[in-house]
Amino acid sequence: MTSMEQAQGGDAVTWSLGPAISGLAIHMVAGMMWGALFGLLVVGLHIGRRAIVAAGVAYGVAVMLVMAFIVLPVLASVSGSGDPIRNMPSMVGWGTFTAEHVLFGLVLGLTTVGLGRKMIDLTDTTADVDVHHARPRESTA
């Protein structure tokens, strides 16, 4: 709170290490959870490789809307932190908040496409890969 209050007062370089690390950890965990959900949606909805990046960008915007209008207000009420959390999108600026989430979705989509090329289908019994040791199977001939 101290960092945010000082920033609102015009001091752009003051920040506290503890809250910065806590904020980073919370952001990383939230990003991982949203990313895992995206992966499940891509598989469950059978989103094709060509559409994954666009789906990622759209997903980033959807995450922004859910966070801004549902998650942040609920967290502000539950934690008692009030307006600094509830009004975070407007404090940061909606343009910046949107750009951050579009970038999140873009990177998520690109990463998903990149990882998809390296995935091994564990249900494919004809694959020439030992899935337990991630190496080519030895020939039995």
C-alpha positions in Angstrom: 0.0 0.0 0.0 2.8 2.4 0.8 4.3 2.0 -2.6 1.0 2.6 -4.3 0.2 5.6 -2.2 3.6 7.2 -2.9 3.2 6.5 -6.6 -0.2 8.2 -6.5 1.4 11.1 -4.8 3.8 11.6 -7.7 6.8 9.6 -6.5 7.4 7.2 -9.4 10.6 5.6 -8.0 9.6 4.6 -4.4 8.7 1.0 -3.8 9.1 -1.6 -1.0 10.8 -4.9 -1.6 8.3 -7.0 0.4 5.2 -5.9 -1.4 7.0 -6.0 -4.7 8.0 -9.7 -4.2 4.5 -10.6 -3.0 2.9 -8.9 -6.0 5.3 -10.7 -8.3 4.5 -14.0 -6.7 0.8 -13.5 -6.9 1.0 -12.4 -10.5 3.1 -15.4 -11.5 0.7 -17.9 -9.8 -2.3 -16.2 -11.3 -0.7 -16.2 -14.7 0.2 -19.9 -14.4 -3.4 -20.8 -13.4 -4.9 -18.8 -16.3 -2.3 -20.3 -18.6 -3.1 -23.9 -17.5 -6.8 -23.2 -18.0 -6.0 -21.9 -21.5 -4.2 -25.2 -22.3 -7.2 -27.2 -21.1 -9.5 -25.1 -23.2 -7.3 -25.5 -26.3 -7.3 -29.3 -25.9 -11.0 -29.6 -24.8 -12.3 -27.3 -27.6 -10.0 -28.8 -30.2 -8.6 -25.4 -31.2 -6.5 -25.8 -34.3 -2.9 -24.8 -34.5 -3.6 -21.9 -36.9 -6.2 -20.4 -34.5 -4.3 -20.8 -31.2 -2.4 -17.4 -31.3 -5.6 -15.5 -32.1 -7.4 -17.5 -29.4 -4.7 -16.6 -27.0 -5.1 -12.9 -27.6 -8.9 -13.2 -27.2 -8.3 -15.2 -24.1 -6.0 -12.5 -22.7 -8.7 -9.9 -23.2 -11.3 -12.2 -21.5 -8.9 -12.7 -18.6 -8.6 -8.9 -18.3 -12.4 -8.5 -18.2 -12.9 -11.3 -15.6 -10.1 -9.9 -13.4 -11.2 -6.2 -13.7 -14.9 -6.8 -13.1 -15.1 -9.9 -10.9 -11.8 -11.1 -9.3 -10.3 -7.7 -8.3 -13.5 -6.4 -6.7 -14.0 -9.6 -4.8 -10.4 -9.7 -3.6 -10.7 -6.0 -2.6 -13.7 -6.8 -0.5 -12.4 -10.0 1.0 -9.0 -8.7 1.9 -10.2 -5.3 3.0 -7.7 -3.6 0.7 -10.4 -1.5 -1.0 -9.9 0.9 -3.9 -6.3 0.3 -4.7 -7.1 -3.3 -5.7 -10.7 -2.7 -6.9 -9.7 0.2 -9.1 -6.4 -1.2 -10.3 -7.3 -1.1 -14.0 -8.2 2.6 -13.9 -5.2 3.4 -11.7 -2.9 1.8 -14.2 -4.9 3.1 -17.1 -7.3 1.0 -19.2 -5.0 1.3 -22.3 -2.0 -0.1 -20.4 -4.1 -2.7 -18.6 -5.5 -3.9 -21.9 -2.1 -3.9 -23.6 -0.7 -6.0 -20.8 -3.4 -8.6 -21.1 -3.2 -8.7 -24.9 0.5 -9.3 -24.6 -0.1 -12.0 -22.1 -2.5 -13.7 -24.5 -0.1 -13.3 -27.4 2.8 -14.9 -25.5 0.4 -17.6 -24.2 -0.8 -18.4 -27.7 2.7 -18.4 -29.2 4.1 -20.6 -26.4 1.2 -23.0 -26.7 1.8 -23.4 -30.5 5.6 -23.9 -29.8 5.0 -26.5 -27.1 2.4 -28.3 -29.2 5.1 -29.2 -31.7 7.1 -30.9 -29.0 4.4 -32.8 -27.2 4.3 -36.6 -27.3 0.9 -38.2 -27.6 1.0 -40.6 -24.7 -2.0 -42.5 -26.0 -0.3 -43.4 -29.3 1.0 -46.9 -28.8 2.6 -46.9 -32.2 5.0 -44.0 -31.5 8.6 -44.9 -31.8 9.4 -43.2 -28.4 9.7 -44.7 -25.0 7.3 -42.3 -23.2 8.6 -43.4 -19.7 12.2 -42.3 -20.5 11.6 -39.7 -23.3 14.0 -41.4 -25.7 13.7 -43.4 -28.8 12.7 -47.0 -28.2 15.4 -49.6 -28.8 14.8 -51.8 -31.8 13.7 -55.4 -31.0 14.8 -56.7 -34.4 
